[in-house]
């Protein structure tokens, strides 16, 4: 895949994170298996998951390429897809997804989320390496032959694996012809960032682009390639050596990416409704499938109710911090009212149209990588460019490093110092369950559901949609001058919510996806 083709493909899903890989410890990801002959595993799981295992999964939502924009958050523009001679580059490659890997959600009998998961179905594809894994699964414990057996491997967050395992066994009736096991010792889960190519996996591996969104990376499963029962540590070492030349080890990256991308999982979403957790936006919910456990609440919420709360990523900053431009514009849009916007007003605010004919969203819509850039800016961590001399010693004056004054250096140092103090404070107060209190009226407008993404002031919170401008209200909207307190903390902060790039346009009357 050429660089320009990759850029064109990535443009449809937002800018990718830098290259890297990590192997998840079993405390973070576990593998459960449901296996049986013929359609028995599919029929069993079909009654327990929110997705439809008997139809093709919906692919992640693409982002329309901007035709004109003044926004610095856009990952790609038309000019990025043209070479230096003005010729159009190669067309974007198709990002391949597979029906053998899909996102899913498990609910309790009341319709509340137990956990999310990623389902792998084996045999996986036509690659001999995947058949190798499938054959090992089929031969384990002497259960059937591969061509008679289907297996689902459930990639589940470690903090909810035991809960899910008990749940699966609870609903396995005597006549249910499946075998349920925790096979976490036999498999390792890896993630690779900065690529959209999951083809050509070697023996002992299965790989696919994350079915929720490509920005979350390529998911890889590994299994011992010989009769020797490799340990998790041995599989991690082998995978690291295989990746080292192109994708350096970057442990902890997945947690940062998913939080910046606004994706909650595992115990973070336990006890909430699937729609409050945006599971339908992550392709984990099928509203047209037959009955399944917990369906009634999910269906009723979608077809008759209003979604008043959703999980959102929010950036916490000091009240003295200068607000980044995208949020200033968002505040102006909400002040004027979406119904009152037109092209003339938009241009008077200094904005171009993101996509021709469409109005800008009421909040900035940003990729995980884009948010990373914003965080670096507000923390004073943007590095200055380094310009190297050519072989003849000359320097292109147009690329010379810009000199900054001593005052500007002191300003950056202060930003970095203030940022370190903010992160320290948030570590203590922005804990799961802490309420977000609006200082305007002393009322709770949200609740923290995850600790900050490592090294950033970005948290996941379940927010009232009317408080962020995503649900119409006569009395509520988001303002750039907001002040909040978090949990038991006494200090005031400001919160900057944003819309993840994988979200659809929201209907401001219902809090759901806006239909054509």
C-alpha positions as CSV (number, residue, x, y, z in Angstrom):
1,X,0.0,0.0,0.0
2,X,1.6,3.3,-1.1
3,X,1.9,6.2,1.3
4,X,-0.4,8.4,-0.8
5,X,-3.0,5.6,-1.1
6,X,-2.8,5.1,2.7
7,X,-3.3,8.8,3.2
8,X,-6.3,8.8,1.0
9,X,-7.8,5.8,2.8
10,X,-7.0,7.2,6.3
11,X,-8.7,10.5,5.3
12,X,-12.0,8.7,5.3
13,X,-11.6,7.7,9.0
14,X,-9.5,10.5,10.4
15,X,-5.8,10.8,10.8
16,X,-4.2,7.6,12.1
17,X,-2.1,7.4,15.3
18,X,1.7,7.0,14.8
19,X,3.1,3.5,14.2
20,X,3.5,1.2,17.1
21,X,2.3,-2.1,18.7
22,X,1.5,-3.5,22.1
23,X,0.5,-6.9,23.6
24,X,-2.2,-6.7,26.2
25,X,-1.6,-8.4,29.5
26,X,-4.4,-10.8,30.6
27,X,-5.4,-8.2,33.2
28,X,-6.5,-6.0,30.3
29,X,-7.9,-8.5,27.7
30,X,-9.1,-12.0,28.2
31,X,-10.3,-14.6,25.6
32,X,-13.4,-16.7,26.2
33,X,-14.5,-19.3,23.8
34,X,-17.9,-20.7,22.7
35,X,-17.6,-23.7,20.4
36,X,-19.8,-26.4,19.0
37,X,-20.8,-28.2,15.9
38,X,-22.6,-26.5,13.0
39,X,-24.8,-23.5,13.9
40,X,-25.1,-24.3,17.6
41,X,-22.5,-21.6,18.8
42,X,-24.2,-18.9,16.5
43,X,-27.7,-19.8,17.7
44,X,-26.6,-19.7,21.3
45,X,-24.8,-16.3,21.1
46,X,-27.5,-14.8,18.9
47,X,-29.8,-14.7,21.9
48,X,-27.3,-13.0,24.1
49,X,-25.6,-10.3,22.0
50,X,-26.9,-7.0,20.6
51,X,-25.4,-7.5,17.2
52,X,-26.8,-9.8,14.5
53,X,-24.5,-12.8,13.9
54,X,-26.6,-13.9,11.0
55,X,-26.1,-10.8,8.8
56,X,-23.1,-8.8,7.6
57,X,-21.9,-6.3,10.2
58,X,-22.1,-2.6,9.4
59,X,-18.7,-1.1,8.6
60,X,-17.4,1.9,10.5
61,X,-18.7,5.2,9.4
62,X,-16.6,7.2,6.9
63,X,-15.8,10.9,7.3
64,X,-16.7,13.1,4.3
65,X,-13.6,14.8,2.9
66,X,-13.8,18.6,3.5
67,X,-14.1,20.7,0.3
68,X,-13.2,23.9,2.0
69,X,-12.4,24.6,5.6
70,X,-10.5,26.9,7.9
71,X,-10.4,24.3,10.6
72,X,-7.0,23.2,11.8
73,X,-8.4,19.9,13.0
74,X,-9.1,18.4,9.6
75,X,-6.9,15.3,9.1
76,X,-6.8,15.5,5.3
77,X,-7.8,18.0,2.6
78,X,-8.1,17.6,-1.1
79,X,-4.7,19.2,-1.5
80,X,-3.1,16.3,0.5
81,X,-4.2,13.9,-2.1
82,X,-2.4,15.7,-5.0
83,X,1.3,15.3,-5.8
84,X,3.9,18.1,-6.1
85,X,3.1,18.4,-9.9
86,X,-0.6,18.9,-9.3
87,X,-1.5,15.4,-10.4
88,X,-4.1,13.4,-8.5
89,X,-2.5,10.6,-6.5
90,X,-3.6,7.0,-6.6
91,X,-7.2,6.4,-5.5
92,X,-7.7,5.5,-1.8
93,X,-7.5,1.8,-1.2
94,X,-10.5,0.1,0.2
95,X,-10.1,-0.7,3.9
96,X,-11.1,-4.3,4.3
97,X,-13.3,-5.4,7.1
98,X,-14.5,-8.9,7.8
99,X,-17.8,-10.5,8.9
100,X,-15.6,-12.9,11.0
101,X,-14.8,-10.2,13.5
102,X,-17.4,-7.8,14.9
103,X,-18.2,-5.6,17.9
104,X,-20.9,-6.8,20.3
105,X,-22.5,-6.0,23.6
106,X,-23.9,-8.3,26.3
107,X,-26.9,-7.1,28.3
108,X,-28.5,-8.4,31.5
109,X,-32.1,-9.3,31.8
110,X,-33.1,-5.7,32.6
111,X,-31.4,-4.4,29.4
112,X,-28.4,-2.9,31.1
113,X,-24.9,-3.5,29.7
114,X,-22.7,-6.2,31.2
115,X,-19.8,-5.5,28.9
116,X,-18.7,-4.9,25.4
117,X,-16.6,-7.4,23.4
118,X,-15.1,-8.2,20.1
119,X,-16.1,-11.5,18.6
120,X,-13.8,-13.6,16.3
121,X,-15.4,-16.4,14.4
122,X,-13.3,-19.4,13.4
123,X,-12.5,-20.8,10.9
124,X,-11.3,-17.2,10.2
125,X,-11.1,-16.3,6.5
126,X,-9.3,-18.4,3.9
127,X,-5.7,-17.9,5.1
128,X,-4.0,-21.2,6.0
129,X,-2.6,-19.5,9.2
130,X,-6.1,-19.0,10.4
131,X,-7.0,-22.5,9.6
132,X,-4.0,-23.6,11.7
133,X,-5.5,-21.8,14.7
134,X,-8.9,-23.3,14.0
135,X,-7.5,-26.8,13.8
136,X,-5.8,-26.4,17.2
137,X,-9.1,-25.1,18.7
138,X,-11.0,-28.1,17.1
139,X,-8.6,-30.7,18.4
140,X,-8.4,-29.3,22.0
141,X,-10.1,-31.6,24.5
142,X,-10.9,-34.0,21.6
143,X,-14.0,-32.1,20.5
144,X,-14.9,-32.7,16.9
145,X,-13.0,-31.9,13.8
146,X,-12.4,-28.4,12.3
147,X,-14.7,-28.9,9.4
148,X,-17.6,-29.8,11.7
149,X,-17.0,-27.2,14.3
150,X,-17.4,-23.4,14.7
151,X,-15.8,-21.4,17.4
152,X,-16.3,-17.9,18.7
153,X,-13.4,-16.3,20.5
154,X,-14.6,-13.4,22.7
155,X,-12.0,-10.7,23.2
156,X,-13.3,-9.0,26.3
157,X,-11.9,-6.4,28.7
158,X,-10.1,-8.1,31.6
159,X,-12.2,-6.3,34.3
160,X,-15.4,-7.8,33.1
161,X,-14.3,-11.2,31.8
162,X,-15.3,-13.1,35.0
163,X,-18.7,-11.4,34.9
164,X,-19.2,-12.4,31.3
165,X,-18.0,-16.0,31.8
166,X,-20.6,-16.5,34.6
167,X,-23.2,-14.9,32.4
168,X,-22.5,-17.2,29.5
169,X,-22.6,-20.3,31.7
170,X,-25.8,-19.1,33.4
171,X,-27.7,-19.1,30.1
172,X,-26.3,-22.4,28.8
173,X,-29.1,-24.8,29.0
174,X,-28.7,-28.6,29.2
175,X,-29.8,-28.9,25.6
176,X,-27.4,-26.2,24.4
177,X,-24.7,-28.0,22.5
178,X,-21.8,-25.6,23.1
179,X,-18.7,-25.7,25.2
180,X,-17.7,-22.5,27.1
181,X,-14.2,-22.0,28.3
182,X,-11.7,-19.3,29.4
183,X,-8.8,-19.8,27.0
184,X,-6.8,-16.7,28.0
185,X,-3.7,-18.8,28.6
186,X,-3.8,-20.1,25.1
187,X,-4.1,-16.8,23.2
188,X,-2.5,-13.4,23.3
189,X,-4.2,-10.2,22.1
190,X,-2.1,-7.6,20.3
191,X,-2.9,-4.2,18.7
192,X,-1.0,-2.5,15.9
193,X,-1.3,1.2,15.2
194,X,-0.6,3.3,12.1
195,X,-1.8,0.8,9.5
196,X,-4.9,-0.2,7.6
197,X,-3.5,-3.4,6.1
198,X,-4.4,-6.6,7.9
199,X,-3.5,-8.9,5.0
200,X,-0.9,-11.6,4.9
201,X,-0.8,-12.8,8.5
202,X,1.9,-15.4,9.2
203,X,1.0,-18.9,10.6
204,X,-0.3,-18.8,14.1
205,X,-2.0,-15.4,13.8
206,X,-5.3,-13.8,12.8
207,X,-5.7,-10.1,12.2
208,X,-8.4,-7.6,11.2
209,X,-9.0,-3.9,11.4
210,X,-10.9,-3.0,14.6
211,X,-14.6,-3.3,13.6
212,X,-15.6,-0.3,15.8
213,X,-13.3,2.2,14.0
214,X,-9.9,1.9,12.2
215,X,-8.4,4.6,14.5
216,X,-8.4,2.0,17.3
217,X,-5.8,0.0,15.3
218,X,-5.5,-3.5,13.9
219,X,-6.4,-6.3,16.2
220,X,-4.2,-9.4,16.2
221,X,-4.7,-12.8,17.9
222,X,-1.8,-15.2,18.3
223,X,-1.7,-18.8,19.2
224,X,1.2,-21.2,19.8
225,X,2.6,-22.2,16.4
226,X,4.0,-25.6,17.5
227,X,2.9,-28.3,19.9
228,X,4.9,-26.5,22.6
229,X,2.4,-24.7,24.8
230,X,3.9,-21.2,24.6
231,X,3.3,-18.9,27.5
232,X,1.8,-15.4,27.1
233,X,5.2,-13.9,27.7
234,X,6.8,-16.0,25.0
235,X,4.1,-15.1,22.4
236,X,4.5,-11.4,23.3
237,X,8.3,-11.7,22.8
238,X,7.9,-13.4,19.4
239,X,5.3,-10.8,18.3
240,X,7.5,-7.9,19.4
241,X,10.5,-9.2,17.4
242,X,8.3,-9.6,14.3
243,X,7.0,-6.0,14.6
244,X,10.1,-4.2,15.8
245,X,11.4,-3.0,12.5
246,X,8.3,-1.2,11.5
247,X,6.0,-0.9,14.6
248,X,7.9,-0.2,17.8
249,X,6.6,-1.3,21.1
250,X,4.3,1.3,22.6
251,X,2.6,-0.2,25.7
252,X,-0.3,1.8,27.0
253,X,-1.1,3.4,23.7
254,X,-4.4,1.7,23.2
255,X,-5.8,3.1,26.4
256,X,-4.8,6.6,25.4
257,X,-6.2,6.3,21.9
258,X,-9.6,4.9,22.9
259,X,-10.1,7.5,25.6
260,X,-9.1,10.4,23.3
261,X,-11.4,8.7,20.7
262,X,-14.3,8.7,23.2
263,X,-14.6,4.9,23.4
264,X,-15.6,3.5,26.8
265,X,-15.5,-0.3,27.5
266,X,-15.6,-3.0,30.1
267,X,-16.6,-2.0,33.6
268,X,-16.8,1.7,32.5
269,X,-20.1,0.9,30.7
270,X,-21.5,-1.7,33.1
271,X,-25.0,-1.0,34.3
272,X,-25.7,1.6,31.6
273,X,-27.9,1.3,28.5
274,X,-26.3,0.4,25.2
275,X,-27.4,3.7,23.6
276,X,-26.0,5.8,26.5
277,X,-22.7,4.1,25.8
278,X,-22.9,4.8,22.0
279,X,-22.8,1.1,21.2
280,X,-25.0,1.6,18.2
281,X,-22.5,4.1,16.8
282,X,-19.7,1.5,17.3
283,X,-21.7,-1.0,15.1
284,X,-22.5,-3.2,18.1
285,X,-26.3,-3.0,18.1
286,X,-28.7,-4.3,15.4
287,X,-32.2,-2.9,15.7
288,X,-33.7,-5.3,13.1
289,X,-32.6,-8.7,14.6
290,X,-34.9,-11.1,16.5
291,X,-35.2,-11.3,20.3
292,X,-32.2,-11.3,22.6
293,X,-31.7,-10.9,26.3
294,X,-32.3,-7.2,27.3
295,X,-33.7,-6.2,23.9
296,X,-36.8,-4.5,25.2
297,X,-35.1,-1.6,26.8
298,X,-32.7,-1.1,23.9
299,X,-35.5,-1.2,21.3
300,X,-37.8,1.1,23.3
301,X,-35.0,3.6,23.8
302,X,-34.3,3.7,20.0
303,X,-37.8,3.7,18.7
304,X,-39.8,5.7,21.3
305,X,-37.5,7.4,23.8
306,X,-35.2,10.4,23.9
307,X,-31.5,9.8,24.7
308,X,-30.7,12.5,27.3
309,X,-27.2,11.3,28.4
310,X,-24.3,9.9,26.4
311,X,-20.7,9.1,27.1
312,X,-18.5,11.9,25.7
313,X,-14.8,12.7,25.9
314,X,-14.1,16.1,27.6
315,X,-10.9,18.1,27.9
316,X,-10.4,19.7,31.3
317,X,-8.5,22.9,31.4
318,X,-7.8,25.7,33.9
319,X,-10.2,28.6,33.9
320,X,-7.3,30.9,33.0
321,X,-6.4,28.9,29.9
322,X,-7.0,30.6,26.5
323,X,-9.8,28.6,24.8
324,X,-8.7,26.9,21.5
325,X,-10.4,28.3,18.4
326,X,-12.7,25.3,17.6
327,X,-14.4,25.7,21.0
328,X,-14.7,29.5,20.6
329,X,-16.5,28.9,17.3
330,X,-18.7,26.2,18.9
331,X,-19.7,28.5,21.7
332,X,-20.7,31.2,19.2
333,X,-22.7,28.7,17.1
334,X,-24.6,27.6,20.3
335,X,-25.2,31.3,21.3
336,X,-26.7,32.1,17.9
337,X,-28.7,28.9,17.8
338,X,-28.3,26.2,15.1
339,X,-31.7,27.1,13.5
340,X,-30.5,30.6,12.9
341,X,-27.3,29.7,11.1
342,X,-26.7,30.3,7.4
343,X,-23.7,30.5,5.1
344,X,-23.3,34.2,5.5
345,X,-23.2,34.0,9.3
346,X,-20.8,31.1,9.2
347,X,-18.4,33.0,7.0
348,X,-18.7,36.1,9.2
349,X,-17.4,33.9,12.1
350,X,-14.4,33.1,10.1
351,X,-15.4,29.5,9.3
352,X,-15.4,27.6,6.1
353,X,-17.9,24.9,5.5
354,X,-16.5,21.5,6.5
355,X,-18.4,19.8,3.8
356,X,-20.1,21.7,1.1
357,X,-23.7,22.4,1.9
358,X,-23.5,21.2,5.5
359,X,-23.5,23.3,8.6
360,X,-20.7,22.8,11.1
361,X,-21.5,20.7,14.2
362,X,-22.4,22.4,17.5
363,X,-19.2,21.0,19.0
364,X,-15.8,20.3,17.5
365,X,-15.6,16.9,15.8
366,X,-12.1,15.6,16.2
367,X,-10.1,12.4,15.8
368,X,-8.0,10.9,18.6
369,X,-4.9,12.1,16.8
370,X,-6.3,15.6,16.4
371,X,-7.1,15.8,20.1
372,X,-3.6,14.7,20.8
373,X,-2.4,17.8,19.0
374,X,-4.7,20.0,20.9
375,X,-3.5,18.5,24.2
376,X,0.1,19.1,23.2
377,X,-0.7,22.8,22.4
378,X,-2.5,23.5,25.7
379,X,0.2,21.8,27.7
380,X,3.0,23.8,26.0
381,X,4.6,20.7,24.6
382,X,4.7,21.5,20.9
383,X,8.3,21.0,19.8
384,X,10.0,23.6,17.6
385,X,11.0,22.4,14.1
386,X,14.5,21.3,13.5
387,X,16.0,22.2,10.1
388,X,19.0,20.3,8.9
389,X,21.5,21.7,6.4
390,X,21.9,20.1,3.0
391,X,25.1,18.4,1.9
392,X,26.5,21.6,0.6
393,X,25.9,23.4,3.9
394,X,23.1,25.6,2.6
395,X,19.8,26.0,4.4
396,X,16.4,26.7,2.9
397,X,15.5,30.1,4.4
398,X,11.8,29.3,4.1
399,X,12.3,26.4,6.5
400,X,14.5,28.1,9.1
401,X,13.5,27.6,12.7
402,X,11.5,30.5,14.0
403,X,13.2,32.3,16.9
404,X,11.0,32.8,19.9
405,X,11.6,35.4,22.6
406,X,12.6,34.8,26.1
407,X,9.1,35.8,27.2
408,X,7.6,33.2,25.0
409,X,9.9,30.5,26.4
410,X,8.9,31.5,29.9
411,X,5.2,31.3,28.8
412,X,5.7,27.7,27.5
413,X,7.5,26.8,30.7
414,X,4.5,28.1,32.7
415,X,2.1,26.2,30.5
416,X,4.0,23.0,31.2
417,X,4.2,23.6,34.9
418,X,0.5,24.5,35.1
419,X,-0.3,21.4,33.1
420,X,1.7,19.1,35.4
421,X,-0.3,20.5,38.4
422,X,-3.6,20.0,36.6
423,X,-2.8,16.4,35.8
424,X,-1.8,15.8,39.4
425,X,-5.1,17.3,40.6
426,X,-7.2,15.3,38.1
427,X,-5.5,12.1,39.1
428,X,-6.9,12.6,42.6
429,X,-10.4,13.9,41.8
430,X,-11.4,12.7,38.3
431,X,-12.1,9.2,39.4
432,X,-15.0,7.0,38.1
433,X,-18.2,8.0,39.8
434,X,-17.2,11.6,40.5
435,X,-19.9,14.1,39.6
436,X,-19.3,17.1,37.4
437,X,-21.0,20.1,39.0
438,X,-21.9,23.2,37.1
439,X,-21.0,26.2,39.2
440,X,-23.7,28.3,37.5
441,X,-26.5,26.5,39.5
442,X,-24.7,23.9,41.6
443,X,-26.3,21.0,39.7
444,X,-24.7,17.9,38.4
445,X,-24.3,17.8,34.6
446,X,-22.3,14.7,34.2
447,X,-20.3,11.9,35.8
448,X,-16.8,10.7,35.3
449,X,-16.6,7.1,34.1
450,X,-12.9,6.7,33.5
451,X,-9.7,8.2,34.8
452,X,-7.8,10.6,32.5
453,X,-6.0,9.3,29.5
454,X,-2.4,8.9,30.5
455,X,-0.5,12.2,30.3
456,X,-3.6,14.2,29.2
457,X,-6.5,16.0,30.9
458,X,-9.0,14.1,28.8
459,X,-11.6,12.0,30.6
460,X,-14.7,10.1,29.5
461,X,-17.9,11.3,31.2
462,X,-21.5,10.5,30.9
463,X,-22.9,14.0,30.1
464,X,-26.4,15.5,29.9
465,X,-26.7,16.2,26.2
466,X,-28.6,19.5,26.7
467,X,-25.6,20.8,28.7
468,X,-23.3,20.3,25.7
469,X,-25.7,21.5,23.0
470,X,-26.6,18.1,21.6
471,X,-30.2,18.2,22.7
472,X,-32.4,21.2,22.3
473,X,-33.3,23.1,25.4
474,X,-34.6,26.6,26.2
475,X,-32.4,26.9,29.3
476,X,-29.3,24.9,28.6
477,X,-26.3,25.1,26.2
478,X,-22.6,24.8,26.4
479,X,-20.6,28.0,26.9
480,X,-16.8,28.6,26.6
481,X,-17.0,30.5,29.9
482,X,-18.4,27.5,31.9
483,X,-17.0,26.7,35.3
484,X,-17.2,23.3,37.0
485,X,-16.1,21.4,40.0
486,X,-15.3,17.7,39.9
487,X,-16.1,15.3,42.7
488,X,-14.9,16.4,46.1
489,X,-12.5,19.0,44.6
490,X,-12.8,22.6,45.6
491,X,-11.0,24.1,42.5
492,X,-12.9,25.4,39.5
493,X,-12.1,24.1,36.0
494,X,-13.5,24.5,32.5
495,X,-14.6,21.6,30.3
496,X,-14.3,21.4,26.6
497,X,-16.5,18.6,25.1
498,X,-16.0,17.3,21.6
499,X,-17.7,14.9,19.2
500,X,-15.7,11.8,18.3
501,X,-15.0,11.5,14.6
502,X,-16.9,8.2,14.4
503,X,-20.2,9.7,15.6
504,X,-22.9,10.4,13.1
505,X,-24.7,13.7,13.0
506,X,-27.0,13.9,16.0
507,X,-30.7,14.8,15.9
508,X,-31.0,17.6,18.4
509,X,-34.6,16.7,19.1
510,X,-34.0,13.1,20.1
511,X,-30.3,12.7,20.9
512,X,-30.0,9.9,18.3
513,X,-28.5,9.6,14.9
514,X,-30.0,12.0,12.5
515,X,-31.6,10.1,9.6
516,X,-31.5,11.4,6.0
